[in-house]
Amino acid sequence: MPITVPGTVDAWFAMHERFGKRSMADNLAPTVRYAREGHPIAPVIGMYLARALKAYSAREDEFDFSNARKVWFADGAAPEVGEIFTNPDLADTLERIAYKGRNEFYSGETAHIMGDYFERIGGFLTYEDFAAHYGEWVEPICVTYRGDYKVCELPPNTQGIAALQMLQMLERFDLREMGFGSADSIMAQVEAKRLAFADRAKGYADPETSGIDPKVFVREGYNSERADQIDLEQAMSPPAAGFADADVTLQDGDTTYLTVTDKNGMMVSLIQSNYRGMGSGLVADGLGFMFQDRGQLFSLDPAHPNVFEPGKRPFHTIIPAFAFKKDMPGCQVRAVPIEQACPFEPWLSFGLMGGGMQPQGHVQVILNLVDFDMGLQEAGDAARWEHIGGCEPTDDLEGDACESDMGVVQLESGIPPETRAELERRGHAVECCKANAGGYQAIMRDFNTGAWIAATEMRKDGSADGY
């Protein structure tokens, strides 16, 4: 049975309560209209729907996907690209939530429908689970990069801190001198990723139950010491986690990213996901949406801090990001302490989609902007690398076969052939050359002109608009 986790609606209302000005009914009205009146299927969405149908059909003897078929695949096939798709059930659900509020989803009619559905199919969630759900605000964790920049990510149970670890390791390398796409530059980045992901595999979990303080992964000097293991001439053996040396005791990608800003400078970096394409395949009777299945990202090893337990949040991959910049025009001449003369100011709201690619992509975007002097759109369009393989937070804590896995470096075609050959000589398995994972969106503040600059992913459907 796919494991589902609630929470998105609660987050909508939490953000709306703190920052919203219009009614939730007004906010949801365009989505309700599209669901009821229809919207053409875009190429990437059409591809995802076709892939999802194939995956669900292969498991139809295990689970009842009949409701999903009624909503998305009524004719036995995925909707064609350009076809006008309607979802009146979703329109009705969103209207109830819009007018009755957050509790409609967690303790109202919608919650009873969901509870009855899971009882009927033998699922794990109950009405009481929905009624007991609550979200919480967390403080981002931030690190400085090259002195004038500060990058902020959400802490575990997400993976955002992996990007911060990588940036701290990479500060010792003169990437600008190495050059974009060079073997030395990519070697440093890939090895930093492997070290950060070794920690990710063993210690990224719900901090309320793991006993692991997320700040241990970016404490002063820690990632500099980790970077001592990086040899630009030879790929390291599969690295081990390093954080246990800090008196830490281990206790018993489909995603949507968007960013917006308003005329007053309010910036929002937002991401949500159903995981595994469209999600679990489970659709409660008459509700028109599919439950997510990020509960799959627990470990089943009782010794792992990310072990599957009641009332616990699983490790998950989705990470919105934000960055600040310090070097403001004219700030250096003010006769005040430097922290006041050159404060970090909101600069960049950005994110990428794509599972484990997300922290790798965040780092590449920051490097492209800061070290390689690219523009905002260019920073997302530039050829990417992605390292896959090694241990995951879903594996066993010790003794898993993943511990001997060197993984594979996947390169896009824009990386020079001589770089690919050199990475192989230095000990990496390299694959080339298909479009990499991701789904980049970003908005940047131009401090010199006051303009806002937006960028969108060229590898997928996306848009960058201003009005």
C-alpha positions as CSV (number, residue, x, y, z in Angstrom):
1,M,0.0,0.0,0.0
2,P,1.5,3.4,-0.9
3,I,2.0,5.5,2.3
4,T,0.4,8.9,2.1
5,V,1.0,12.0,4.2
6,P,-1.3,15.0,4.5
7,G,-0.2,18.6,5.0
8,T,-0.4,20.8,1.9
9,V,-3.8,22.5,2.7
10,D,-2.6,23.2,6.2
11,A,0.4,25.0,4.8
12,W,-1.7,27.1,2.4
13,F,-3.8,28.4,5.3
14,A,-0.8,29.0,7.6
15,M,0.9,31.1,4.9
16,H,-2.4,32.9,4.2
17,E,-3.0,33.7,7.8
18,R,0.4,35.2,8.2
19,F,0.9,37.0,4.9
20,G,-2.4,36.9,2.9
21,K,-4.5,39.9,2.1
22,R,-7.2,38.6,-0.3
23,S,-9.8,35.9,0.8
24,M,-8.9,32.3,0.2
25,A,-12.0,32.1,-2.0
26,D,-10.5,34.7,-4.3
27,N,-7.1,33.0,-4.3
28,L,-8.6,29.6,-5.3
29,A,-11.2,30.9,-7.8
30,P,-8.9,30.7,-10.9
31,T,-7.9,27.1,-10.0
32,V,-11.6,26.2,-9.4
33,R,-12.5,27.7,-12.8
34,Y,-9.7,25.7,-14.6
35,A,-10.8,22.5,-12.9
36,R,-14.4,23.0,-13.8
37,E,-14.1,24.5,-17.3
38,G,-10.9,22.8,-18.4
39,H,-7.4,23.6,-19.4
40,P,-5.3,22.2,-22.3
41,I,-2.8,19.5,-21.5
42,A,0.8,20.8,-21.9
43,P,3.5,18.5,-23.4
44,V,5.4,17.8,-20.2
45,I,2.2,17.1,-18.3
46,G,1.0,14.8,-21.0
47,M,4.2,12.9,-20.8
48,Y,3.8,12.5,-17.0
49,L,0.2,11.4,-17.3
50,A,1.1,8.7,-19.8
51,R,4.0,7.5,-17.7
52,A,1.8,7.4,-14.6
53,L,-0.9,5.4,-16.3
54,K,1.7,2.8,-17.3
55,A,3.0,2.5,-13.8
56,Y,-0.4,2.3,-12.2
57,S,-1.7,-0.3,-14.7
58,A,1.3,-2.5,-13.8
59,R,0.1,-2.6,-10.2
60,E,-3.6,-2.8,-10.6
61,D,-3.8,-6.3,-9.2
62,E,-2.3,-4.9,-5.9
63,F,-4.3,-1.7,-5.4
64,D,-7.6,-0.2,-6.5
65,F,-6.8,2.6,-9.0
66,S,-10.4,2.9,-10.3
67,N,-11.0,6.4,-8.9
68,A,-7.8,7.6,-10.5
69,R,-8.9,6.1,-13.8
70,K,-12.2,7.9,-13.6
71,V,-10.6,11.3,-13.0
72,W,-7.6,11.2,-15.4
73,F,-7.9,8.1,-17.7
74,A,-11.6,7.7,-18.3
75,D,-11.2,6.5,-21.9
76,G,-8.5,4.0,-20.9
77,A,-5.7,6.3,-22.1
78,A,-3.9,9.4,-20.9
79,P,-5.2,12.7,-22.1
80,E,-3.6,13.9,-25.4
81,V,-1.4,16.9,-25.5
82,G,-3.7,19.9,-26.2
83,E,-6.8,18.1,-25.0
84,I,-9.0,20.2,-22.8
85,F,-9.0,18.4,-19.4
86,T,-11.6,19.0,-16.8
87,N,-11.8,17.8,-13.1
88,P,-15.2,18.8,-11.7
89,D,-14.6,16.7,-8.5
90,L,-11.5,18.8,-7.7
91,A,-13.4,22.0,-8.4
92,D,-16.1,21.0,-5.8
93,T,-13.4,20.0,-3.3
94,L,-11.5,23.3,-3.7
95,E,-14.7,25.3,-3.4
96,R,-15.6,23.7,-0.1
97,I,-12.1,24.4,1.2
98,A,-12.2,28.0,-0.1
99,Y,-15.4,28.9,1.7
100,K,-15.3,26.6,4.8
101,G,-11.6,27.0,5.5
102,R,-8.7,24.8,6.6
103,N,-10.7,22.6,8.9
104,E,-13.0,21.5,6.0
105,F,-10.0,19.4,4.9
106,Y,-9.0,18.1,8.3
107,S,-12.2,17.6,10.2
108,G,-15.1,18.5,7.9
109,E,-16.9,16.7,5.1
110,T,-13.8,16.2,3.1
111,A,-11.9,14.6,6.0
112,H,-14.8,12.2,6.6
113,I,-14.7,11.2,2.9
114,M,-11.0,10.6,3.1
115,G,-11.3,8.6,6.3
116,D,-14.1,6.4,4.9
117,Y,-12.1,5.8,1.8
118,F,-9.0,4.6,3.6
119,E,-11.1,2.3,5.8
120,R,-12.7,0.8,2.7
121,I,-9.5,0.1,0.9
122,G,-7.6,-1.1,4.0
123,G,-5.3,1.9,4.1
124,F,-3.4,3.3,7.1
125,L,-4.9,6.8,7.5
126,T,-8.0,7.5,9.5
127,Y,-10.3,10.4,10.1
128,E,-8.6,10.9,13.4
129,D,-5.2,11.2,11.7
130,F,-6.5,14.0,9.6
131,A,-8.2,15.7,12.5
132,A,-5.0,15.6,14.6
133,H,-2.7,17.0,11.9
134,Y,-0.9,20.2,12.5
135,G,1.8,22.1,10.6
136,E,4.6,24.1,12.1
137,W,6.9,27.0,11.2
138,V,10.6,26.2,11.1
139,E,13.6,28.5,11.0
140,P,15.7,28.2,7.8
141,I,19.4,27.4,8.2
142,C,21.7,29.7,6.4
143,V,25.4,29.8,5.6
144,T,27.5,32.5,3.9
145,Y,29.3,31.9,0.6
146,R,32.3,33.9,-0.6
147,G,31.6,36.5,2.1
148,D,29.0,38.6,0.3
149,Y,26.3,36.0,-0.1
150,K,24.1,34.1,2.3
151,V,22.1,31.0,1.2
152,C,19.1,29.7,3.2
153,E,17.5,26.3,3.1
154,L,14.9,24.4,5.1
155,P,16.4,22.0,7.7
156,P,15.7,18.3,8.0
157,N,13.4,16.5,7.6
158,T,14.2,18.0,4.1
159,Q,17.5,17.8,2.3
160,G,18.2,21.5,1.9
161,I,21.1,21.4,4.3
162,A,23.0,19.3,1.7
163,A,23.3,22.3,-0.5
164,L,24.7,24.3,2.4
165,Q,27.3,21.6,3.2
166,M,28.4,21.6,-0.4
167,L,28.8,25.3,-0.6
168,Q,30.9,25.3,2.6
169,M,33.2,22.6,1.1
170,L,33.5,24.4,-2.2
171,E,34.7,27.7,-0.7
172,R,38.2,26.5,-0.5
173,F,38.4,25.9,-4.3
174,D,39.0,28.7,-6.8
175,L,36.2,27.7,-9.1
176,R,36.3,30.9,-11.1
177,E,40.0,30.2,-12.0
178,M,39.1,26.6,-12.8
179,G,36.4,27.7,-15.2
180,F,32.8,26.6,-15.8
181,G,32.5,23.0,-17.1
182,S,36.2,22.2,-16.4
183,A,37.1,18.8,-15.1
184,D,38.6,20.4,-11.9
185,S,35.4,22.4,-11.2
186,I,33.0,19.5,-11.7
187,M,35.3,17.1,-9.8
188,A,35.2,19.4,-6.8
189,Q,31.5,19.8,-7.0
190,V,30.8,16.0,-7.4
191,E,33.1,15.0,-4.5
192,A,31.5,17.7,-2.3
193,K,28.1,16.3,-3.2
194,R,29.1,12.7,-2.3
195,L,30.4,13.8,1.1
196,A,27.3,15.8,1.9
197,F,25.0,13.0,0.7
198,A,26.9,10.5,2.9
199,D,25.6,12.6,5.9
200,R,22.2,13.0,4.2
201,A,21.9,9.2,4.1
202,K,22.7,8.6,7.8
203,G,21.4,11.7,9.6
204,Y,18.7,13.7,7.7
205,A,15.5,12.9,9.5
206,D,12.8,14.4,11.6
207,P,14.8,16.3,14.3
208,E,11.9,15.9,16.8
209,T,12.5,12.1,16.9
210,S,16.1,11.6,15.6
211,G,17.9,13.5,18.4
212,I,20.1,15.1,15.7
213,D,20.5,18.9,15.8
214,P,20.4,19.9,12.0
215,K,23.0,22.7,12.7
216,V,25.6,20.0,13.4
217,F,26.0,19.6,9.6
218,V,27.0,23.2,9.1
219,R,28.8,23.9,12.4
220,E,32.0,26.0,12.1
221,G,34.9,24.1,10.5
222,Y,33.0,20.9,10.0
223,N,32.6,21.0,6.2
224,S,36.1,22.4,5.8
225,E,37.3,19.3,7.5
226,R,35.1,17.2,5.3
227,A,36.6,18.9,2.2
228,D,40.0,17.7,3.2
229,Q,39.0,14.4,1.7
230,I,38.5,15.9,-1.8
231,D,41.3,15.0,-4.2
232,L,40.8,16.6,-7.6
233,E,42.9,14.0,-9.3
234,Q,41.2,10.9,-7.9
235,A,37.6,10.1,-7.0
236,M,37.4,9.0,-3.4
237,S,36.1,5.7,-2.3
238,P,32.5,5.8,-1.2
239,P,32.6,8.3,1.7
240,A,31.3,7.7,5.2
241,A,29.2,10.1,7.2
242,G,31.2,12.4,9.3
243,F,28.8,14.1,11.8
244,A,28.9,11.3,14.4
245,D,32.2,12.8,15.6
246,A,30.2,15.7,17.0
247,D,28.7,13.8,20.0
248,V,25.6,13.0,18.0
249,T,23.9,9.8,19.0
250,L,21.8,8.0,16.3
251,Q,18.5,7.0,17.8
252,D,16.4,4.0,17.5
253,G,10.4,13.5,-8.4
254,D,6.0,14.9,-9.2
255,T,6.9,18.4,-7.9
256,T,5.8,21.9,-8.5
257,Y,8.0,24.9,-7.7
258,L,7.1,28.5,-8.1
259,T,8.3,31.8,-6.9
260,V,6.6,35.2,-6.9
261,T,7.3,38.8,-5.7
262,D,5.0,41.8,-5.3
263,K,5.6,45.5,-5.8
264,N,6.5,45.9,-2.1
265,G,9.3,43.4,-2.3
266,M,7.6,40.4,-0.6
267,M,9.2,37.3,-2.1
268,V,7.8,33.8,-1.8
269,S,9.7,30.6,-2.6
270,L,7.3,27.7,-2.6
271,I,7.4,24.0,-3.5
272,Q,5.0,21.1,-3.1
273,S,4.9,17.6,-4.4
274,N,3.0,14.3,-4.7
275,Y,6.2,12.3,-5.3
276,R,6.6,9.4,-7.8
277,G,5.1,11.2,-10.8
278,M,1.5,11.9,-9.8
279,G,1.6,10.3,-6.4
280,S,0.2,7.2,-4.8
281,G,-2.5,6.5,-7.4
282,L,-5.1,6.6,-4.6
283,V,-8.0,9.0,-5.1
284,A,-10.8,9.3,-2.4
285,D,-14.3,9.0,-3.8
286,G,-15.4,12.1,-5.5
287,L,-12.6,14.4,-4.3
288,G,-10.6,14.7,-7.6
289,F,-7.1,14.7,-6.2
290,M,-4.5,12.1,-5.7
291,F,-2.8,11.5,-2.3
292,Q,0.9,12.0,-2.1
293,D,3.2,9.1,-1.2
294,R,6.2,10.8,0.4
295,G,5.9,8.3,3.3
296,Q,7.8,6.0,1.0
297,L,10.9,7.9,2.0
298,F,11.2,6.3,5.5
299,S,13.8,3.6,6.2
300,L,12.7,0.3,7.5
301,D,15.9,-0.2,9.6
302,P,15.0,0.1,13.3
303,A,18.4,1.6,14.0
304,H,18.0,4.4,11.4
305,P,17.0,7.9,12.6
306,N,14.6,8.0,9.6
307,V,12.9,4.7,10.5
308,F,9.2,4.4,9.8
309,E,7.3,5.3,13.1
310,P,3.8,6.6,14.0
311,G,3.5,10.4,14.2
312,K,6.8,11.0,12.5
313,R,7.7,13.0,9.4
314,P,9.6,11.2,6.7
315,F,12.7,12.4,5.1
316,H,11.7,14.3,1.9
317,T,13.5,16.0,-0.9
318,I,11.4,19.2,-1.6
319,I,13.3,22.4,-0.8
320,P,12.5,26.0,-1.7
321,A,15.5,28.2,-1.4
322,F,16.4,31.8,-0.8
323,A,19.6,33.9,-0.9
324,F,20.7,37.3,0.4
325,K,23.4,39.6,-0.9
326,K,25.6,41.9,1.2
327,D,27.6,44.1,-1.3
328,M,25.0,46.9,-1.6
329,P,25.9,50.0,-3.7
330,G,27.6,52.6,-1.5
331,C,27.3,50.7,1.7
332,Q,31.1,50.5,2.2
333,V,31.4,54.3,2.9
334,R,29.1,54.5,5.8
335,A,30.7,55.3,9.1
336,V,29.1,52.4,11.0
337,P,30.2,48.8,11.7
338,I,30.4,46.7,8.6
339,E,27.4,44.5,9.7
340,Q,25.3,47.6,9.7
341,A,26.9,49.2,6.7
342,C,26.5,46.2,4.5
343,P,23.6,44.1,5.8
344,F,22.5,41.0,3.9
345,E,19.5,42.0,1.8
346,P,16.9,39.7,0.1
347,W,18.4,39.0,-3.3
348,L,17.2,35.7,-4.9
349,S,14.2,33.4,-4.5
350,F,14.8,30.2,-6.4
351,G,14.3,26.4,-6.6
352,L,14.6,23.3,-8.7
353,M,12.4,20.3,-9.0
354,G,13.8,16.7,-9.3
355,G,14.4,14.6,-6.2
356,G,18.0,14.3,-5.3
357,M,19.0,16.7,-8.0
358,Q,17.5,19.6,-6.0
359,P,20.5,20.4,-3.7
360,Q,22.9,19.7,-6.5
361,G,21.0,22.1,-8.7
362,H,20.8,24.8,-6.0
363,V,24.6,24.7,-5.7
364,Q,25.1,24.9,-9.5
365,V,22.8,27.9,-9.7
366,I,24.6,29.8,-6.9
367,L,28.0,28.9,-8.5
368,N,26.9,30.0,-11.9
369,L,25.7,33.4,-10.5
370,V,28.6,34.1,-8.1
371,D,31.6,32.3,-9.4
372,F,30.9,32.2,-13.1
373,D,29.2,35.6,-13.5
374,M,26.2,34.3,-15.3
375,G,22.8,36.0,-15.7
376,L,19.8,34.6,-14.0
377,Q,18.4,32.8,-17.1
378,E,21.8,31.7,-18.1
379,A,22.5,30.2,-14.7
380,G,19.5,27.9,-15.2
381,D,20.1,27.1,-18.8
382,A,23.8,26.3,-18.4
383,A,24.7,22.6,-18.8
384,R,24.4,20.6,-15.6
385,W,25.9,17.6,-14.0
386,E,24.1,15.2,-11.6
387,H,25.6,12.5,-9.5
388,I,23.3,9.6,-8.7
389,G,24.0,6.6,-6.5
390,G,25.3,6.0,-3.1
391,C,23.3,5.5,0.1
392,E,19.9,7.1,0.7
393,P,18.0,7.9,3.9
394,T,15.7,5.0,3.0
395,D,18.6,2.5,3.2
396,D,19.8,0.6,6.2
397,L,22.0,2.5,8.6
398,E,24.9,0.1,8.3
399,G,25.9,-2.8,6.1
400,D,23.8,-1.9,3.1
401,A,25.1,-2.6,-0.4
402,C,24.9,1.1,-1.2
403,E,28.0,1.6,0.9
404,S,30.2,0.3,-1.9
405,D,28.4,2.2,-4.7
406,M,30.5,4.9,-6.4
407,G,27.5,6.1,-8.4
408,V,27.4,7.7,-11.8
409,V,28.0,11.2,-13.0
410,Q,25.5,12.2,-15.6
411,L,26.5,15.1,-17.8
412,E,24.5,17.2,-20.2
413,S,25.7,17.7,-23.7
414,G,27.0,21.2,-23.0
415,I,29.8,19.8,-20.9
416,P,32.9,19.5,-23.1
417,P,33.9,16.0,-24.2
418,E,37.4,16.4,-22.8
419,T,35.9,17.0,-19.4
420,R,33.9,13.8,-19.6
421,A,37.1,11.9,-20.6
422,E,39.1,13.5,-17.7
423,L,36.4,12.6,-15.1
424,E,36.5,9.0,-16.3
425,R,40.3,9.0,-16.0
426,R,40.0,10.3,-12.4
427,G,37.8,7.4,-11.4
428,H,34.2,8.3,-12.1
429,A,31.7,6.4,-14.2
430,V,30.2,9.0,-16.6
431,E,27.0,9.0,-18.6
432,C,26.2,11.4,-21.4
433,C,24.2,13.2,-22.8
434,K,20.5,13.6,-22.0
435,A,18.7,16.6,-20.3
436,N,19.3,16.5,-16.6
437,A,16.7,16.5,-13.8
438,G,15.5,19.7,-12.5
439,G,12.8,22.4,-13.1
440,Y,14.4,25.8,-12.4
441,Q,12.5,29.0,-11.5
442,A,13.9,32.1,-10.0
443,I,13.4,35.8,-9.3
444,M,16.3,38.1,-8.6
445,R,16.4,41.7,-7.2
446,D,18.6,44.1,-9.1
447,F,19.9,46.4,-6.4
448,N,21.4,48.9,-9.0
449,T,18.2,49.5,-10.9
450,G,15.4,48.3,-8.6
451,A,14.2,46.0,-11.3
452,W,13.0,42.4,-10.8
453,I,14.6,39.7,-13.0
454,A,12.8,36.4,-13.6
455,A,13.9,33.1,-15.2
456,T,12.3,29.8,-16.0
457,E,13.4,26.3,-16.9
458,M,14.0,25.6,-20.6
459,R,14.0,21.8,-20.1
460,K,10.3,21.8,-19.0
461,D,7.1,23.7,-19.3
462,G,7.5,27.0,-17.4
463,S,6.9,30.7,-17.6
464,A,8.4,33.9,-16.3
465,D,5.9,36.8,-16.2
466,G,5.6,40.3,-14.9
467,Y,2.8,42.7,-14.8
